[in-house]
Amino acid sequence: MVSVLERERPPGIVVQNGHEIQISPVVKEFVIYQEPQNQIAIPPGVSEKTFAFLKAAAEQEVSTTLKQDKLQLIERYFNTDISLSGLARRTGIPKDTIRTNILKSLMTIWLGMPPDLQQQFPQEEVIKMKNQYSPEYLDKRSREMKEKCKDPADKKQKSNAMKNVWKRQEYRAQYSASRKGKALTQAHKENISKARQKQWQDQEHRARQIAAHRKKWQNPNYRTKVIDSLTRNGATVTPICR
C-alpha cells in the first residue's frame, strides 16, 4: 500500500535549466509499507483452545516427536477446513482409524508439554475432534452438499443406487416392518405441509413437477392404477374429454 506523507522544509529558490524555481515549503513523500498480516483464521469446527494448544506445541517443538505421517494428519485436519470424511476419502484410511490416530497424537503432544502449559491447556478441553455441529462447519457442509446436488452425475448415481436397493425383497420387507404402526405426529405433518408449500412456490420446481406428472399420466398402466386407487377410496372419477 502507498501512503502520502507531507512534511515542511525551508523555502528557497533553485536554478534549473536557466530558470529560477521557487521551492514549495511543503514536500510530499510517497512511502510504501505493508499492512500487518491478519490473524490466522481458525478453520470451521476447531475449538480456539485446541488451535492455541497446537500452536503452542509447535512453538515448543513438542509435535516434532510424532511420526511424520501422524504429524501431517494433524496438520491437514486442524489447519484446513477438511472434514473427517473428506480426509478419509483422500487418504484411503477408515474414519475410525483416523479419529483414533488423531486423539492419540494429541495425547502424545500434551504429555510432552511442560507442566505450566499442561495447566494452561487442560486435557479435557484440547484433546477433541472438530465440532461437526458448529454454525460455521454446518454452513460449509451445507454449501458443499448444495454444490454436489447440482452435479447431474451425482444425482444419477444416487438414483441408480436407491433403485438397486429397493429391488431387494429383504430391504422392502424390513422397511415396511419398520414403518408399520408408526403414525406421523400432527407437528410432523404440519412441517411436511409447510415444506411442500414452500417448494411449490418455486416456479422451476413447480414446472418440473407438472412436466413429470404429465409424462407419467401418458402411461395407460399408471392411469389405470391411479383410477383404481381413487375408486377403492370411495372417490368418483369423471373422465374429461379434451
C-alpha positions in Angstrom: 0.0 0.0 0.0 1.2 3.5 -0.9 0.8 6.3 1.7 1.4 10.0 1.0 3.2 11.9 3.8 3.7 15.6 3.9 6.5 17.4 5.7 7.7 21.0 5.8 11.1 22.2 4.6 12.7 25.7 4.3 11.5 27.7 1.3 14.1 28.8 -1.3 15.0 29.3 -4.9 16.9 26.9 -7.1 18.1 27.4 -10.7 17.2 24.6 -13.1 17.9 24.9 -16.9 18.5 28.6 -16.6 15.2 29.3 -14.8 14.7 30.2 -11.2 12.2 27.9 -9.5 10.5 28.6 -6.2 10.7 25.7 -3.8 7.4 24.9 -2.1 7.7 24.8 1.7 5.7 21.6 1.7 7.0 18.5 0.1 5.1 15.2 -0.5 6.8 11.9 0.1 5.4 8.6 -1.2 6.1 5.8 1.3 5.4 2.1 0.6 4.6 -0.1 3.5 2.9 -3.4 4.1 -0.2 -3.7 6.2 0.1 -6.1 9.2 -1.0 -9.6 8.4 -4.4 -10.6 9.6 -4.6 -13.1 12.4 -4.7 -16.7 11.2 -8.4 -17.8 10.8 -9.4 -20.8 12.8 -10.9 -23.5 10.5 -14.6 -24.3 11.0 -15.3 -26.7 13.8 -11.9 -26.4 15.5 -12.1 -25.0 19.1 -10.0 -22.0 20.0 -8.4 -23.9 22.8 -7.3 -26.8 20.6 -6.0 -24.4 18.0 -4.0 -22.4 20.5 -2.8 -25.7 22.1 -1.4 -26.9 18.8 0.2 -23.5 18.1 2.0 -23.6 21.5 3.1 -27.1 20.9 4.6 -26.1 17.5 6.5 -23.2 19.2 7.8 -25.6 21.9 8.6 -28.2 19.1 6.7 -30.8 21.0 4.8 -32.0 17.9 8.1 -33.0 16.2 8.2 -36.1 18.5 5.4 -37.6 16.4 5.9 -39.6 13.3 5.8 -37.7 10.1 2.6 -39.3 8.8 0.7 -38.6 12.1 2.0 -35.1 12.1 0.8 -34.5 8.6 -2.6 -35.9 9.5 -3.0 -33.4 12.4 -1.8 -30.5 10.3 -4.3 -31.3 7.5 -7.2 -31.9 9.8 -6.8 -28.9 12.2 -5.2 -26.3 9.8 -7.7 -26.7 7.0 -11.5 -26.9 6.7 -11.4 -30.6 5.6 -13.9 -32.9 7.3 -13.2 -36.3 8.8 -15.0 -38.0 5.9 -13.1 -35.9 3.4 -9.8 -36.8 5.0 -10.8 -40.5 4.9 -11.6 -40.3 1.2 -8.3 -38.6 0.3 -6.1 -40.8 2.4 -8.0 -44.1 2.0 -7.8 -44.6 5.8 -11.1 -45.5 7.6 -12.6 -42.7 9.6 -12.4 -44.6 12.9 -8.7 -45.2 12.4 -8.1 -41.5 11.6 -10.1 -40.4 14.7 -8.1 -42.8 16.9 -4.7 -41.7 15.5 -5.5 -38.0 15.9 -6.7 -38.4 19.5 -3.7 -40.5 20.4 -1.3 -38.0 18.7 -2.9 -35.1 20.7 -2.4 -37.0 23.9 1.2 -37.6 23.0 1.7 -33.9 22.3 0.0 -33.0 25.6 2.1 -35.4 27.6 5.3 -33.9 26.1 4.5 -30.3 27.1 5.9 -28.6 30.1 3.7 -28.7 33.3 2.8 -25.0 33.1 1.5 -25.4 29.6 -0.4 -28.5 30.7 -2.1 -26.4 33.3 -2.8 -23.7 30.7 -4.4 -26.2 28.3 -6.4 -28.8 30.3 -6.5 -32.2 28.7 -10.3 -32.5 28.5 -10.5 -29.1 26.7 -8.0 -29.6 24.0 -7.9 -33.3 23.1 -11.0 -33.3 20.9 -12.0 -33.5 17.3 -13.8 -30.8 15.3 -17.3 -29.9 16.4 -19.4 -31.0 13.5 -22.4 -29.0 14.7 -20.8 -25.6 14.9 -22.6 -23.0 12.8 -19.5 -22.4 10.6 -19.0 -26.1 10.0 -22.7 -26.7 9.2 -22.7 -23.7 6.8 -19.6 -25.1 5.0 -21.1 -28.6 4.7 -24.4 -27.1 3.5 -22.7 -25.2 0.7 -20.7 -28.4 -0.2 -23.8 -30.5 -0.3 -25.7 -28.0 -2.4 -22.9 -27.8 -5.0 -22.8 -31.6 -5.0 -26.5 -32.0 -5.5 -26.3 -29.8 -8.6 -24.0 -32.3 -10.3 -26.1 -34.4 -12.7 -23.7 -37.3 -12.5 -24.1 -37.4 -8.7 -27.9 -37.3 -9.0 -27.9 -40.2 -11.4 -25.6 -42.2 -9.3 -27.8 -41.7 -6.2 -30.9 -42.5 -8.1 -29.5 -45.7 -9.5 -28.2 -46.8 -6.1 -31.6 -46.3 -4.5 -33.3 -48.2 -7.3 -30.9 -51.1 -6.8 -31.5 -51.1 -3.1 -35.3 -51.0 -3.5 -35.2 -54.0 -5.8 -34.1 -56.2 -2.9 -37.0 -58.0 -1.3 -35.5 -58.2 2.1 -34.9 -54.4 2.2 -38.6 -53.7 1.2 -39.7 -56.1 3.9 -37.5 -54.5 6.6 -38.6 -51.0 5.6 -42.3 -51.9 5.7 -41.9 -53.6 9.1 -40.0 -50.6 10.5 -42.8 -48.2 9.3 -45.7 -50.4 10.4 -47.7 -48.9 13.3 -45.7 -45.6 13.2 -48.1 -42.8 12.6 -46.8 -39.3 11.9 -47.4 -36.7 14.6 -49.5 -33.6 13.9 -46.4 -31.4 14.2 -44.6 -33.6 11.7 -47.5 -33.4 9.2 -47.6 -29.6 9.6 -43.8 -29.4 8.9 -44.2 -31.6 5.8 -47.1 -29.4 4.6 -45.1 -26.2 5.1 -42.1 -27.6 3.3 -44.2 -28.7 0.3 -45.9 -25.4 0.1 -42.6 -23.6 0.2 -41.3 -25.9 -2.6 -44.4 -25.3 -4.7 -43.8 -21.6 -4.6 -40.6 -22.2 -6.6 -41.5 -21.8 -10.3 -38.8 -24.1 -11.5 -39.8 -26.8 -9.1 -43.5 -26.5 -10.0 -42.7 -26.7 -13.7 -40.6 -29.8 -13.2 -43.3 -31.5 -11.1 -46.1 -30.7 -13.6 -43.9 -32.0 -16.5 -43.1 -35.2 -14.6 -46.8 -35.9 -13.8 -47.9 -35.2 -17.4 -45.3 -37.7 -18.6 -46.4 -40.3 -16.1 -50.1 -39.7 -17.0 -49.4 -40.7 -20.6 -48.8 -44.2 -19.5 -52.1 -46.2 -19.6 -51.0 -48.5 -16.8 -50.3 -45.6 -14.5 -53.7 -44.0 -15.3 -55.4 -47.3 -14.5 -53.6 -47.7 -11.2 -54.5 -44.2 -10.1 -58.1 -44.5 -11.1 -58.4 -47.9 -9.3 -56.8 -46.4 -6.1 -59.2 -43.4 -6.1 -62.2 -45.7 -6.7 -61.2 -48.0 -3.8 -61.1 -45.0 -1.5 -64.7 -44.0 -2.5 -63.8 -41.3 -4.9 -65.8 -40.7 -8.1 -63.7 -40.4 -11.2 -65.3 -38.5 -14.1 -63.5 -38.7 -17.4 -62.8 -35.4 -19.1 -62.6 -35.3 -22.9 -60.1 -32.8 -24.2 
